């Protein structure tokens, strides 16, 4: 009897997992927007010309003088001047005090959007420089943003 119960539980779990896999497949980005111009012979210029771009208005922002404990945010403006949708797959920060916020959906060609970067100066003092490494589907595949600030130590 115990073996029958275990088999029923396994069958139910398998059915639930199959349903979840089907749902996950529907939430994935379409394969048609993936365009890899790298070949065994180098870069295919036709495929490269179809790639999106990630063109920032500026890549460095100086918050200037601020007080320890303050949180500040800057919106880095960027445009996809390429020929296909831009996908940002990740934005990795150099410190947990820095938080990027960016669109998770593909950015269509010609569209301009913002990536907000927040800096929390709690526990920081002196000159601070932080970076955000962006992973994307452009020909370069990686872009960098930088923020800096001079943090005045809080009075005890």
Residue frames as qw, qx, qy, qz and C-alpha x, y, z in Angstrom:
[[0.000, 0.886, 0.464, 0.000, 0.00, 0.00, 0.00],
 [0.322, -0.779, 0.096, 0.529, 2.81, 2.38, 0.89],
 [0.415, -0.102, 0.592, 0.683, 4.38, 1.81, -2.56],
 [0.197, 0.651, 0.646, 0.346, 1.13, 2.79, -4.29],
 [0.169, -0.932, -0.230, 0.225, 0.94, 6.06, -2.33],
 [0.405, -0.562, 0.348, 0.632, 4.54, 6.89, -3.21],
 [0.366, 0.200, 0.682, 0.600, 3.89, 6.17, -6.90],
 [0.073, 0.828, 0.537, 0.147, 0.81, 8.40, -6.87],
 [0.274, -0.869, -0.009, 0.412, 2.78, 11.22, -5.27],
 [0.419, -0.312, 0.524, 0.673, 5.55, 10.90, -7.85],
 [0.285, 0.467, 0.695, 0.466, 3.06, 10.87, -10.73],
 [0.053, -0.923, -0.375, 0.068, 1.33, 13.97, -9.36],
 [0.353, -0.732, 0.203, 0.547, 4.66, 15.78, -8.97],
 [0.421, -0.017, 0.635, 0.647, 5.67, 14.85, -12.51],
 [0.184, 0.705, 0.616, 0.299, 2.40, 16.22, -13.89],
 [0.180, -0.937, -0.170, 0.248, 2.81, 19.46, -11.97],
 [0.422, -0.519, 0.392, 0.631, 6.39, 19.87, -13.19],
 [0.385, 0.297, 0.670, 0.561, 5.31, 19.30, -16.80],
 [0.051, 0.879, 0.462, 0.108, 2.72, 22.05, -16.43],
 [0.321, -0.847, 0.066, 0.420, 5.29, 24.41, -14.95],
 [0.487, -0.186, 0.537, 0.663, 7.69, 23.74, -17.82],
 [0.278, 0.593, 0.615, 0.440, 5.02, 24.67, -20.33],
 [0.127, -0.955, -0.256, 0.084, 4.31, 27.89, -18.46],
 [0.456, -0.642, 0.270, 0.554, 8.03, 28.75, -18.31],
 [0.484, 0.158, 0.596, 0.621, 8.38, 28.22, -22.06],
 [0.139, 0.810, 0.491, 0.290, 5.67, 30.83, -22.66],
 [0.296, -0.930, -0.066, 0.208, 7.49, 33.39, -20.50],
 [0.639, -0.262, 0.337, 0.640, 10.79, 33.20, -22.39],
 [0.179, 0.692, -0.210, -0.668, 11.91, 35.76, -24.94],
 [0.855, 0.482, 0.128, -0.140, 11.41, 34.77, -28.57],
 [0.771, -0.159, 0.379, 0.487, 14.38, 33.11, -30.25],
 [0.513, 0.703, 0.303, 0.387, 14.02, 35.51, -33.20],
 [0.064, -0.986, 0.086, -0.131, 15.59, 38.37, -31.22],
 [0.686, -0.524, 0.400, 0.308, 18.81, 36.44, -30.57],
 [0.665, 0.738, -0.076, 0.091, 21.40, 37.34, -33.19],
 [0.674, -0.567, 0.321, 0.347, 24.97, 36.14, -32.70],
 [0.526, 0.817, -0.199, -0.125, 27.31, 37.63, -35.33],
 [0.252, -0.648, 0.716, 0.068, 30.35, 35.64, -34.13],
 [0.944, 0.270, -0.107, -0.158, 31.32, 32.77, -36.42],
 [0.882, -0.225, 0.204, 0.361, 34.31, 30.47, -36.69],
 [0.599, 0.416, 0.201, 0.654, 35.71, 32.89, -39.30],
 [0.183, 0.027, -0.168, 0.968, 35.28, 36.03, -37.17],
 [0.246, 0.473, 0.480, -0.697, 32.38, 38.47, -37.10],
 [0.300, 0.499, 0.710, 0.397, 29.69, 38.35, -39.78],
 [0.074, -0.072, -0.014, 0.995, 29.27, 42.03, -40.81],
 [0.368, -0.343, -0.534, -0.679, 25.68, 41.52, -41.96],
 [0.592, -0.516, -0.616, 0.067, 24.63, 40.00, -38.62],
 [0.419, -0.260, -0.322, 0.808, 26.65, 42.62, -36.70],
 [0.052, -0.163, -0.200, -0.965, 24.82, 45.44, -38.50],
 [0.511, -0.457, -0.556, -0.471, 21.52, 44.02, -37.21],
 [0.495, -0.264, -0.655, 0.506, 22.56, 44.14, -33.54],
 [0.239, -0.920, -0.293, -0.105, 21.08, 46.60, -31.05],
 [0.398, 0.424, -0.342, 0.738, 23.18, 49.34, -29.44],
 [0.498, -0.721, -0.414, 0.246, 23.33, 50.70, -25.92],
 [0.374, 0.467, -0.007, 0.801, 24.23, 54.36, -26.35],
 [0.399, -0.663, -0.469, 0.426, 24.42, 56.26, -23.06],
 [0.099, 0.951, 0.084, 0.281, 24.14, 60.04, -22.87],
 [0.005, -0.744, 0.566, -0.355, 26.78, 59.86, -20.12],
 [0.830, -0.058, -0.551, 0.057, 28.42, 57.01, -18.20],
 [0.459, -0.065, -0.531, 0.709, 29.70, 58.87, -15.13],
 [0.277, -0.802, -0.255, -0.463, 27.75, 60.84, -12.56],
 [0.353, 0.121, -0.543, 0.752, 29.25, 62.76, -9.65],
 [0.376, -0.731, -0.564, -0.079, 26.80, 63.22, -6.77],
 [0.088, 0.706, -0.226, 0.666, 29.24, 65.68, -5.20],
 [0.030, 0.226, -0.708, 0.668, 29.19, 66.28, -1.46],
 [0.667, -0.401, -0.418, -0.468, 26.60, 64.36, 0.51],
 [0.385, -0.529, 0.554, -0.515, 26.08, 63.32, 4.13],
 [0.117, 0.121, -0.983, 0.076, 26.54, 59.82, 5.47],
 [0.271, 0.317, 0.803, -0.425, 23.21, 58.00, 5.53],
 [0.470, 0.528, -0.015, -0.708, 21.71, 59.79, 2.52],
 [0.587, 0.209, 0.738, 0.258, 20.46, 57.82, -0.49],
 [0.240, 0.623, -0.189, -0.720, 20.69, 59.49, -3.89],
 [0.693, 0.328, 0.631, 0.116, 19.60, 58.37, -7.36],
 [0.101, 0.559, -0.384, -0.728, 20.67, 59.32, -10.88],
 [0.785, 0.442, 0.403, -0.162, 18.94, 58.34, -14.13],
 [0.261, -0.368, 0.645, 0.617, 21.41, 57.38, -16.86],
 [0.658, 0.559, 0.135, -0.486, 19.66, 57.97, -20.18],
 [0.295, -0.278, 0.801, 0.441, 20.34, 55.59, -23.06],
 [0.663, 0.471, -0.057, -0.578, 19.03, 54.85, -26.53],
 [0.698, 0.042, 0.681, 0.217, 18.91, 51.73, -28.66],
 [0.308, 0.699, -0.265, -0.588, 20.15, 53.10, -31.99],
 [0.230, -0.219, 0.904, 0.287, 20.50, 49.60, -33.42],
 [0.444, 0.086, -0.579, -0.679, 18.36, 47.51, -35.73],
 [0.607, -0.258, -0.740, -0.129, 16.92, 44.99, -33.24],
 [0.584, -0.748, -0.127, -0.289, 15.53, 44.94, -29.68],
 [0.198, 0.546, -0.632, 0.513, 18.02, 45.58, -26.88],
 [0.822, -0.445, -0.337, -0.114, 18.00, 43.14, -23.97],
 [0.032, -0.641, 0.601, -0.476, 19.78, 43.88, -20.71],
 [0.782, -0.139, -0.605, -0.052, 20.30, 40.52, -19.04],
 [0.684, -0.512, -0.359, 0.377, 22.03, 41.76, -15.88],
 [0.100, 0.838, -0.187, 0.503, 23.44, 44.81, -14.13],
 [0.809, -0.266, -0.377, 0.364, 26.15, 43.83, -11.64],
 [0.153, -0.948, 0.090, -0.266, 27.24, 46.34, -8.99],
 [0.512, 0.428, -0.570, 0.480, 30.63, 46.73, -7.34],
 [0.025, 0.091, -0.665, 0.741, 29.04, 47.27, -3.91],
 [0.132, -0.505, -0.853, 0.029, 25.78, 46.38, -2.19],
 [0.047, -0.568, -0.313, 0.760, 25.27, 50.09, -1.48],
 [0.203, 0.337, -0.404, -0.826, 24.55, 50.63, -5.19],
 [0.496, 0.339, 0.781, -0.170, 21.29, 49.49, -6.80],
 [0.080, 0.128, -0.536, -0.831, 20.49, 49.65, -10.54],
 [0.493, 0.457, 0.629, -0.390, 16.90, 49.73, -11.80],
 [0.100, 0.328, -0.585, -0.735, 16.35, 49.15, -15.53],
 [0.771, 0.203, -0.058, -0.601, 13.65, 47.90, -17.91],
 [0.544, -0.199, 0.815, 0.007, 13.48, 44.10, -17.98],
 [0.714, 0.547, 0.428, -0.093, 11.57, 44.00, -21.29],
 [0.608, 0.174, 0.377, 0.677, 13.33, 44.36, -24.67],
 [0.025, 0.726, 0.053, -0.685, 13.94, 47.99, -25.72],
 [0.673, 0.608, 0.404, 0.122, 12.87, 48.55, -29.30],
 [0.534, 0.140, 0.213, 0.806, 15.15, 50.29, -31.84],
 [0.053, 0.561, 0.207, 0.800, 14.99, 54.08, -31.55],
 [0.550, -0.741, -0.337, -0.185, 13.60, 54.05, -28.02],
 [0.218, 0.492, -0.483, 0.691, 15.24, 56.09, -25.24],
 [0.725, -0.574, -0.359, -0.126, 14.89, 54.93, -21.63],
 [0.130, -0.776, 0.458, -0.415, 16.64, 55.35, -18.26],
 [0.763, -0.128, -0.578, 0.260, 18.65, 53.15, -15.97],
 [0.364, -0.836, 0.126, -0.391, 18.36, 54.53, -12.46],
 [0.682, 0.101, -0.567, 0.451, 21.30, 53.94, -10.15],
 [0.491, -0.817, -0.037, -0.299, 20.85, 54.57, -6.43],
 [0.517, 0.303, -0.583, 0.548, 23.67, 54.97, -3.93],
 [0.640, -0.722, -0.218, -0.147, 23.11, 54.51, -0.19],
 [0.320, 0.650, -0.463, 0.511, 25.88, 56.19, 1.79],
 [0.750, -0.596, 0.105, -0.268, 25.02, 54.55, 5.13],
 [0.871, -0.362, 0.236, 0.234, 28.27, 53.42, 6.75],
 [0.695, 0.412, 0.149, 0.570, 30.38, 55.18, 4.11],
 [0.180, -0.926, -0.007, 0.331, 32.62, 58.22, 4.43],
 [0.334, -0.506, 0.505, 0.615, 35.17, 59.98, 2.27],
 [0.381, 0.455, -0.470, -0.653, 35.52, 59.67, -1.48],
 [0.668, 0.116, 0.718, -0.159, 33.42, 56.86, -2.96],
 [0.374, 0.415, -0.553, -0.619, 33.52, 55.42, -6.49],
 [0.636, 0.104, 0.732, -0.222, 31.15, 52.64, -7.57],
 [0.200, 0.278, -0.668, -0.660, 30.48, 50.87, -10.86],
 [0.763, 0.248, 0.440, -0.404, 27.68, 49.01, -12.60],
 [0.090, -0.263, 0.831, 0.481, 28.59, 46.37, -15.21],
 [0.691, 0.349, 0.184, -0.606, 25.78, 45.88, -17.72],
 [0.314, -0.076, 0.894, 0.311, 25.46, 42.62, -19.66],
 [0.541, 0.543, 0.161, -0.622, 23.45, 42.95, -22.86],
 [0.769, 0.289, 0.544, 0.171, 22.93, 41.62, -26.37],
 [0.294, 0.907, -0.182, -0.242, 24.90, 44.34, -28.17],
 [0.782, 0.496, -0.324, 0.193, 28.00, 43.56, -30.21],
 [0.078, 0.614, -0.593, 0.516, 30.17, 44.65, -27.24],
 [0.687, -0.260, -0.678, -0.031, 28.06, 42.63, -24.81],
 [0.559, -0.525, -0.427, 0.479, 29.14, 44.65, -21.78],
 [0.120, 0.739, 0.039, 0.662, 28.97, 48.32, -20.77],
 [0.485, -0.258, -0.535, 0.642, 30.03, 50.19, -17.65],
 [0.168, -0.850, -0.186, -0.463, 28.45, 53.00, -15.62],
 [0.519, -0.007, -0.488, 0.701, 30.20, 54.88, -12.84],
 [0.306, -0.874, -0.216, -0.308, 29.06, 56.98, -9.91],
 [0.537, 0.066, -0.454, 0.708, 31.08, 58.86, -7.35],
 [0.354, -0.849, -0.217, -0.328, 30.48, 61.01, -4.30],
 [0.277, 0.328, -0.571, 0.699, 32.25, 62.61, -1.39],
 [0.604, -0.577, -0.520, -0.180, 30.52, 61.48, 1.79],
 [0.067, -0.581, 0.423, -0.692, 30.81, 63.66, 4.90],
 [0.372, -0.118, -0.871, 0.297, 30.93, 61.54, 8.04],
 [0.436, -0.704, -0.419, -0.372, 27.83, 61.89, 10.23],
 [0.099, -0.576, 0.466, -0.665, 28.20, 63.74, 13.53],
 [0.363, -0.088, -0.898, 0.233, 28.16, 61.41, 16.57]]
